Amino acid sequence: MVQKLTLLGATGSIGASTLDVIERHPDRFSLWAVSAHRQLERLAEIIVRYRPAVAVVADSAGADRLATLLAGVAHDCSIRHGATALSEIASSPEVDTVMAAIVGAAGLAPTLAAAQAGKRVLLANKESLVMSGDILLEAVRASGATLLPIDSEHNAVFQSLPDGFRHGLAGAGVRRILLTASGGPFRASPIESLGAVTPEQAVAHPNWVMGRKISVDSATMMNKGLEVIEAHWLFGVGADCIDVVVHPQSVIHSMVEYADGSVIAQLGNPDMRTPIAHALAYPERIESGVASLNFMQLAGLCFEAPDMSRFPCLRLAYEALRAGGTASAVLNAANEEAVAAFLDRRLGFTGIAAVVEECLGALECGAADCLESVIAADSLARERASALIASRIR
């Protein structure tokens, strides 16, 4: 039976990898809807090649531009725009599976809509869980949706856990989860040099091909901090049972330690098509296009503890997780604003962590018991972060 897929964030790196996998299996998957924010020329190419029924862009101007790009194309694709349209293609009765690959808080509403509609949700948008983990998981439970992790680390943990882990990791004999991190491009740089880091240097990840925002998050290790929070929600464990291990080679994607001392790890080449193929076909296995790992050519595998003085964003993420409530939403929103300012050269690299820490210290974090409270916390954090960034520029 062919799965009909909505691909949210079709023009990003996850989108490109997803398209590659589904193209290898036309008998199993078909693309029903796609979305993109700015890369309209690339979206038009995707529409011509994969022939989805619906495409969603950010606004009416983008919709007009996309229509112009598709003029004369025989395939009839319905072009829509706006946040409501995103949630509609995520929850439509026409679709079975939703790849949630929109970066940042913008991905929360359509991901939640897909969960509420009982879809098979492939979660690449970690911010949905970071901001409102309890709300999203309650929607999954209430609707009977399936939630499968796409982040390489969480997918590795998922593959390393026993079938019955959803009833509690302690009962499954799990002692702790170990998330691996490459350490990014500045793992060995002198700390005093980080203030002069440029956007071009920060987005040059040594192992993974990713978008600009997530590449900066990897450089600050905020990405790993967000993954710690995501792991808490996905696997039901506290901060004290989630450790981060710096592993520069990115061959071991994460590990699970059991009560008997066993450690089970998932290994593979650093290619997002592996977790994408795993989630698309779960519980089966399909060809992903990823080359086999050649153990004979592997250099030594190295491991080290993360340096919290070098990576204060990781420390802040642990603090937000332990604080609970809307603290994680504040963390995420402040980080998004700070990273955008850094990429626009309005804020220095080390200013990212400073802005996030000031926002966490200045804003009162309440309960994250409804979507309105999460959105309000997100908004306040963005206002505070923007003001802090502006004051630093002056």
N, C-alpha and C positions, 0 to 999 in steps of 0.2 A: 504494500500500500504506500503510495507516494505521499510524503510529508509536504504540506504547503508551508512555506517559510516566509515570515516577515523579518527583514533585515534592517534593524534600526542602526544607522551609522554605516551605511554601505560603502562610503568612500574612504573610510579610515583603514588602518592597518588590519584590524580585526575583520572588517568588512571584506577586504581583499582576500584574506586567508579563507574566510568562509565561502566566498564565491569560488575559490579554487577547489575546495573540497567538494562542494555540491556539484560542480561541473564534472567531477570524476564519477559521479553516481547519479546520472539523470533518471535512472529507474527508481531511485529512492527519494529524491528531493526535487522540488520545484520552487522557484522564487515567485511568491504572490505579491509582495509589497516591499518597497525600499524607501529609505529616507536619507537625506543629506542636508547639511547646513549651508556650506559655502561652495563646495567643489562641484558646481553644476555641470561643467563640461564632462567631468569624470562620471557623474550620475547619468548624463545622457548616453555615454558609451555603455554603461551597465544596462540601461533600459533597452538599448538597441540589441545588445548581445543576449540578455537573459529574459527579456520580454515579460516583465512583471505586469500585473494588472493595474497597480496603483503605485504612485510615487508621491512622497510628501517632502516639501521644502519649508524653509523657515517662514517666508512671507510672500505676499502677493507679487512683489517685484521679482523674487526668485522664481515663482511659478510662471510668470510671463516670460522670463528669460529661458527657462527650461522648455516651455512650449515652442519658443523660437528655435531652440537648438534641435528640437524633435520634428520640426515642420518638414513634411514630406516623407516622414518615416511611416511605413505601412502599418506597423504595430500600433494599436490603439491603447494608450496608457492614460488612465485618469490621473490628472495632476492636482494635488491638493496642497494646502499650506497651513501652518500654525500648529500650536500645541495640541489643540483638540483633535486635529487630524492624525497626529502621532499616536495618541491614545486609541483612536478608532482603528488604525491598522494593526495595533498591538492586540486588540480585543475582538476583532471581527470574527464571526462564525466561520469565515472562509479559511482561516489560518489555524494550523495545528501547533507550530513551533515558532517562537520569537527569539531571535538573537538580539539581546539587549546590549548594543555596543556603542551607544551614545556616550561620549565622555562627559563626566561632571554631573552636577545637580540636574541639568536639563533632562537627563535620562530617567529621573525618578518617576515622574507621572506615567509615562508609557509603560515602564516596567511594572509598576503597581497595577496598571490597567490590565496587563497581560496576566498577572497573577490572579487578580480578581475574576478574570474570565476563565480560569482553569487551564491555561495554556501550559505547554512544555516550555519553560523559560530557561534559556541558556544565558547565564548572567556573566557578561563581561563588564558591565557597569557597576563597579564596586561601590560607588557613591550611594546607590539605592539602599544597600545594607548599612553603610556607614551612617547615613543620615537617619534612617528610619527602619532599623532592622526588625524590631518587634512588630511594626505595622505590616511590613512586607511579608514576614513569616506567618503572621496571623491570616493574611489574605491567602497565602498558599495553603494553609491548613483548612480554611473555610471552604475554598473552592475545589480542593483536590488537585491543584496544579502541581507540576513537577518542576523543581528548581535544581539546575545542574550548573556547577561552577566552571567558568571558562578561564579565569586567571590560571596561569600555568602552575602556580604554587598550590592553589586550592584544589585544582583538578588533580594534582599529584597526591595531595592528602586524601581526597575522595577515593582515588584508586588504591591507596594504601590502607584504607580502613576496612574492617569486616562488614558484611552485609547488614548486621543488626545494629550498626552504630547509632542509628537515629533514636534508639531507645536509651541512649546515654553512653558516653565514651568510657566512663568508669566501669560500667557493667560489661563493656566489651573488652575490658582489660587494657585500656589505653592509659598511659602515664602522661604523655605530653605530645604536642605537635611542634615540629621544628620547620619553620619557614626559611627557605634559603633565599639569599640576596646576593646579587653580583657585587654590590658595593658601588656600582656606577663608575663614571669616569674619574671621580676624584677620591677614590678609596685610599690612594697612597700620596696624594698631593699634600704639601705643607698646609696646615690649617690656616696659617697667616696669609696664604695666597688666595683663599677662597673668596675674599671680598672683591677680587678683581676678575672673577669668572665671567665670561661673556655668554649670551644665549647660544651662540654657535658652539661653544665648548660644552655647554650643559646638555644640549640635545644630541651630542655625539656618543650614544651609548655603545659600549664596547662589544656587546653580545647580541642585543635584540634590536629589531627595526620597529620603531614605535612612533606615535605622534609626538608633537612638540611638548604638549602639556605633560603627558605621562613620562616623557623622557626627563623633563626637569624634575618631576616628582621622584624619579629613580635616582637622579643625581643628589637630591637632598635626603633621600630615603623616606620621604613622606609616603611614597607609594607603598613601601613595606609597612609603614605604620598603619595606613588605611587597610592593608591586607590583614594585619593583626586584628583590627576591629571586625573586618569581614569574617575572619576565621572564627571569632567569638560567636557570631550569629549563625554561621553555617553549621558549625559542629558542636555548639552548646558548651563551650569551655571558657573558663575565666582567664584573665590576663596572665596569671601565674603559671598556667599550663600551656602557654604559647611562647616559644622562644624563637628568636631570629638568629640565624647563622650565616655569616658572610662566606660565600662560596664563589670566588671570582670566575670559575670556568662555566657556570650555569649548565652543568651536565646533570646534577642531581637537583630536581625541581622542588622537592620538599620531602619530609620524612615523618614517620609516626613511630614513637617509642612505646613499647608495651611493658606491662608490669613485670614480665619475666626477663626483661633486659633486651629483648629482640627489638631491632630497628628495621622497619620496612620502608624502602625508599622507591620513588619513581624516577627513572633516568631516561634521557633521550636528548637528541640534538635540540638546541634552542630554537624551536619553530612552533609558532602558535597553531599551526594546522593539526598538531597532535592532540591538544586538548579539545579543539573544535570538533575534530572527527570523532573523538571519544564521546563527547556529549551529544552530537547529532545522532549517532547510532546506538547509544547506550540502551540496553546492556550488551549489545553486540559490538563487534570490532570491524572497522572497515579501513581500506587503504586511504592514507592521508596525503601521500606524495612526499612525505618526509623521509630522507635518507636514513638507512640503518646506522645506529651508533657503532663506530668501529673502535672496539676496546683496544686493539693493537696499536692504534694511533693516538690514544689518549695520553696526554701528559699527566703529571701528578695532579691529584685533586687536593685543593687547599681549603682549609676552613679556619675561620677566626671569629672572635666576638665583635659585634659592632661597637664602634667608638662613639659613645653618646655625645662627647664634646665636639666631634666632627659632624655628627648627624643629629642635631637637637630635635629635628622634626620627628624622628622615631620616638624619642623620649616623650614629646608632647602628645603623640598618638596614644601611647600607653596611659598617660595621665588622663586623657579624655575618656578612654575606655573605662578606667577605674572610677572616674567621676560620674559616668552614666548620664541619663537624661539626654538633653539636647547638646551636651558638650561636644559630641562627635560631629553634629551638624555645624556647630560653630567652627570647629577645627577645619572641616572640609571647605566651608564657605570662605573663611579667611585665607586659606591656602589657595583656593582658586583665584581670588582677587590678587593675591601677592604674586603668584606665578604669572598671571596675565600682565601685571605691571613689570615684572622682570623681563618677560619676553618683549615687551614694548620699550625696554630700557629706561623705565621710570623708577626702578627699584633695583638695588644691588642683590647679588645672589644670597648673601648672608642675611639680607633684610627680610627674606621670605619667612624664615623661622622666627625672626624678631616680631614681625607683624602678627603671625599666628599666636605667639605666646602672649603678646599684649592683648589680643582680642579675648583669648581664653581667660585671662586674668581680670579683664574689665567687665565682661558680660555675665550676668547671672543666668545659669543654665537650669531650666526647669525640666519637668517630666516630658518625655517624648511619647505621649500617649495618644496623640492624634496628628494627622497630617498638617493641620493648621498650626499647631505649636512648632512643628519642625520647620515649616516654611517661614514662620515668624522669626525663629532663631536664625535661620539662614539669611534672611533679609537684614536683620540687625547686625549680624556679623559682617556682612558685605559693606554696610554703611560704615561701621567702625573701621574696617580694614581700609576702605577707600580714603577715609579721613586721615588715618595714620600714614598711608602712602603719600598723600598730598603734603602732609606736614614734613615728611622726610625729604621730599623734593625741595621744599622751601629752605 
